[in-house]
């Protein structure tokens, strides 16, 4: 009992520290960069928007897999993997249309509002009738939410100068991470007993989406009342070789992130060889997010200027490699919890730098197009990062199972990171190096 009590005290301490860190960083950045009231409203809206998504996103797979007696649905591994992959499927087909529709209606608020309603309705449908279909729809709604996240980046970046694209990404990256810190205690409380209250998670998610929808009504739409999507601009972005190279790197980064994190990491932590404590499982995303938060901020505000963009990308890749190798060879739950932070640190650097570079070379009126195309590439990696487990199970169903399956994927990720390190050294030279170091 004293051990459990100590864990809950640690739970409260971590919660207080992460909230304090986030609020402190927000205040520091707000003052340092003289953020306007409008920029702050976008920031708060994104916190609420992402909280409704992040509360349930990492628990989709374990909810589907856990037996009914434990509060789960008792589905098989392939069904669970397909539910998780629906997130990437929607991201794959939704990210470019999100920007096209916001341009067509000359309104970002309408797209964000529709997405919040979809999240709310699908989350409530899981609460009232949880099965494969409602879980699949919920996962689709979360994928749409992830697609709309890019709209926030464009909205926010338009309040900065062209050369401050990476800075704007670094600042806004705090918002979704703060959302993760806010929902972690809820996740911990609802999963601390043998019978998990997954259905209540989905209920709370729907209620948060409803609150976010109400808050959206007071935020002004800064979309210029003119159409930016033209074939000429689209072609100009799509056939920029430097942009395409960044987009291909984005595919790999997103594949690594979603094959090694969130729902898949939670499932690995609950597997037979790891059996991580439920409180630590609930705070996996927090551990990831703390390091992602720090990395995301220092990538744009410090590392890029201090060591250069190329070397900053090296730091990010090496951090992910440390995590992947450790996860492929170790099953100690405490060690895995700690090294998961290296994954967050690496992703925080890679995601923010690549996203900033995808917007930086283009004028403001072309950022919706560049972001839509880049995010479509990025979604390919999301889909196959989640889908990789189902593909392996279908190709070699009797060779790998349980923890071994996850360790095989982590080993595969290690090899991919090594290849990326080599490609970064070979490709980003001369004009490509000048481009990313601008």
N, C-alpha and C positions, 0 to 999 in steps of 0.2 A: 504493500500500500504506500509506503514511503517513497518507493521508486516512481509509482504512478503520480503521486503528489508532486514530486520533484519535476517530473516531465511537464505537468500542467503549469508549474511555476516557470519553467523554461519557456513553455508555450507563450505565457503572458509576457515574459521578458522580451522574447524575439518579436512578438507583435508590437510592443511598445517601441522597441529600437527601430524596427523597419518603418513604422509610421513616422517616428521622429526624424529619421534619416530622409524620408521622402518629403515631409513638410519643410524640413530645414533646407534641403536642396531646392525645393520649389521657391521658397522665400529668397534664397540667395540668388537664384537665376532671375527671379522676378525683378529684384532690385538691380542686379548687375546689368541686365539687358533692357531695363526700363520697359517691361511688358505693359501693354495697354489693358484696359478693362476688358476689351473684346477678346484679346488673346487669352486672358485668364478664363473667360467664359467658355471658349473652345476647349481649354485644358480641362475644366471641371466636367463639361459635357462628355468628353472622351473618357474620363474616369468612370462615370456612371455607365456609359455605353459598354465599356470593356468589362466592367464588373459583372454585368448580366451574362456576358459570354464566358469569362474566365472561371466563374463559380462552378460551372458544370463541364467545361471543355475537357479537362484532364481526367474526368471520372466517367466518360462515356464507355470506355472499353471495360473497365472493372465493373461497372454497373451491369453491362451486358453479360459478362462472364461469370460473375459471382452467382452461387446457387440461390434459389428462391428463399431458402431458410435463412440466408445471410442478408436478405434485402435486395438481392440482385435478380436478374431475369433468367439466368441459367442457360444462356445461348451458347452455341459452340464457337470455336476460335475463328472460323472463317466468317461467320455472321458478325461477330464482334469487330473483326478487322474491316469488314465492309462498312459497318456503321461509322467507324472512325474515318475511313477513307472518303466517306460522303462529304466530309468537311473540305478535303482537298479537291474533290470533284466539283463542288460548287465554286470554290475559289478559282479553279481552272477555267470554268466557263463564265464566271460572274465578274471578274475584275475589270476587264475591258468594257463590257456592257454597263457597268456601274458608272463609269466616266462618260460613256456615250449618252446614257439616260440623263445624267445630271446636266450634260451639255444641251441635250434636246429640250428638256424642260426648263433650262437656265435656272436650275435650283438644286442645291446640294441638300437642303433641308428636307425636301420631299423624299429623296432617296434614303437618307438617314432615318426619317420617320417611318417609312415603309419597312425598313429592315428591323427597327425596334418592335414594330407590331408583329412581324413574322417571328422574331425571337420570343416575344411574349406569348403568342398563341401556341407555338410549338412546344415551349417549355411547359405551359399549363396542360397541354394535351398529354405530355408524358406523365405529369402528376396525376391526372385523372384516369389515364389508361396507358400504362407503360407496356410496350411491346416492340417488336422489331421495326414496325412501320413508323410509330411515333418517334422512336429513337433515331431512325434514319432521317426523318423530317427535321428533328431537332438539330442533328448534326449538319444538315444542309443549311439551316438558318444560321448556325454558328459560322459556317463557311462564307455565307453571304456577309455576315458581320465583319469577318476578317477582310473581305474584299472592300467593304466600305471604309475600313480603317485608313486606307490610302487617301480617301477624300479629305479626312482630317489633316493629313500631311500636306496636301495641296492648299487647303484653306489656311493652314497655319503658315506655310512657306510664303504665301502671297502677302503676308504682313511684314515680310523681311525683304531685304535687297537680294538681287540675283546671286551674289557671291556668298550669301549667308545661308545657302540651302542646307549644308551639312549642320550648321549651327542650329537651324530651326528644327531639324530632325532630332538632334541631340536633346534639345529642350523638351519637345513634345513627347519624346520616348519615356519621360518620367511618368506621364499620365497613365498609360496602361499598366505600368509596373506598380504604381500606387494602387490601382484597382486590384491587382493580384494580392497585395499585402492586406487590403481590406477584406477580401473574401476568404483568406486562409483560415482565420479563426472559425468561420462558419463551417468550412469544410472539415476542420478538426473536430468540432462539436458533433456534427452529424454523422461522423464515421468512427467515433471513439469506442462504440460498443460492438459486440459480436454481430448484432443485427444492425446493418447500416441504413441510415435514413436517406438513401439516395433520392427518393421521390420528393422529399422536402427541399432538397437542393434545387430541383427543377422548379418547384413552386416559388422559392425565393428568387431564382433567376428571372422568372416571369414578372414578379413584382418589381424588381429593380429596373427591368426594361420599361415597365409602365412609368416609373418615376423619371427615368431618363427621357421618355417621350414628352412628359410634362415640362421638363427643364428645356427641352429643345425648342419649345414654343417661345421662349424668351431670348433665344440666341438669334441674332441677325444673320441672314444669308449673304455672304460676301461674294457670291458668284456674279460676275459681270453679266449684264443682260445682253449677251451676244453669243453666237455660236462659234466655238473654237475648233471643233472637229471638222477638218477638211481633208480631202484626199491628198492634197499637196503637202500639208503639214505632217500627215500620217506617214507618207512615203519618206519624207525628209528624216523623220526620227527612225523609222524602221530600217532604213538602209545606211544608217550611221554605223560604221564598223566598230567604232569604240563603244557605242551604246550597246550593240549586240554582244560584244565581248563581256561587258558588265552583266548583261542579262543572263548569259550562259553561266557565269559565276554565281549569279543569284539562284539559278536552278539548283546548283550543287549545295549552296549554303542552306536553302530551304529544305532540301532532301535530308541533309544531315540533322537539321533542327527537328524535323517532325518524325524522323526514324528513331531518334535518340531521346526525345523529350515528351513532355505532357502525358497524354493517355498511355503511350507506350512505356514511358519510364515508370509511371504509377503501376502498370501491370507487371513490369519486371520487379519492382520493389515488393510487390505482393506475391511473387512467384515462390516456388517451394524451396529454392536454394538461398533466397535472400530473406524473406519474411520480415520486412522492415516494420517497425512500430508504426501504428496508425497516425500518431502525431507527427512523426518524421515524414510519413508519406504526404500528409496534408501540407507540410511545409517544404516539400520538394520544390514546388513552384516558387515559393518565397526565396529559398536558397538560390535558385536559378535567377530570379528577378533581382535580388540584391546585387549580384555580380553583373547582371545585364545592365542594371541601372547605372552602376559606377562606370562600367565600360562604355556604355552609350554616351554618357556625359563627357568623359575624358577623351573619347575618340575624336569628337568634333571640336571640343574646346581646348584640348591640350596636346594629345598625341600627334594629331595631324600636323600641327605647327612645329612640334618639338622634334619628331623623328621622321616626318614625311608620311604620306598616305600609303605608299608601298610597304614600308616597314611596319606601319600600323596594322595592315592586313596580315603580315607575317605573324605578329603578336597574337592576333585573333585566331589564326589557324593552328598555331602551336598550342594554344590554350585548349582548343577543342580536341586536339590530338591526345593531350594528357588525359582528358576525361575518357575518350573512346578506348584507349589502351587499358586504362584501369578498369573500366566497366566490362571489357571483354575477358579479363583475366581474374577479376576479384568478385567475391560475393558478400564481403563483409558489409552489413547495412550502414554502419556509421561511416565507413570509408566512402561508400557509394554516395551517401548523402552529401559529404563534403566535396568530393570531386565533381559532383553535379554543378557546383558553383563555377568550375572551370569551363563547363559547357556554356553556362550563362554569360560568362565574361567574354568568351570567344565570339558567341553569337551577337552579343551587344555591340562589339566592335564591327564585325563583318556586316551585319544587317544595316546599321546606321551609316557606315561609310559608303557601302554600295548604293543604298537608297539615295543618299545625298548626291553621289556622283551621277546617278541616273537623272536627276533634275537639274544639276548645276550648269551643264552646257547649253541649256535651252532657255528661251525667253519665257516670261510668266505665262503668256497666252498659249504656250505649247506644253506646259508642265502636266496638264491633264492627259494629254496624249502620251507623253513619255512615261508618266506614271502608270497609265493603263496598260501599255505594252509591257513595261518592266514587270508589273505585278502579275500579268498573265504568264510570263516566263517563270516567275517566282512560284506561282501556283502549281506548275508542273512538278516541281520538287516537293511541294506539300503533299500532293496526291500520291506520288510514288513513295514518299517517305512513310506515309501511313499504310500504303498498299503493299509494301515490300514483305510484310509478315504474312499476309494472305497468299502472295505469290509463292513464297518459299514453302508454305504449308501445302499448297496445291501441287507444286512441282515435285517436292520430296517429302510427302506427308509422314513417312515412318522413320525419317532420319533424325529430325530435330523436334524437340518438344520442350515446353516449359522454359526454364531459364536458359537452356542451351540455345534455343532459337534466338533469344535476345542477345546473347553473347556473340552469336555468329554475325548478327547485324552490326554490333559494335565493332567487331573485327573488320567487317566490310567498310565501315565508316572510317576506321583508322587508315586503311589503304587508300580510300578516296581523298582524305586530307593530305596524305603524303604526295599524291599525284597533283593536287591543287598547289602545294608548295612549289613543286617543280615547275608547273605551268606559270605560276606567278613570276618566277624568276626568269623564265624564257620569253614569255609574251610581253609583259609590261616593261618594255625597254623602248628607247628612242621616243617616237611620237606618242606611243601609248603611255609611257612614263610621264612625259611632259603633260599629257592630258589629265592624268589623275593627280599630278602634283600641282596643278594650276591653282 
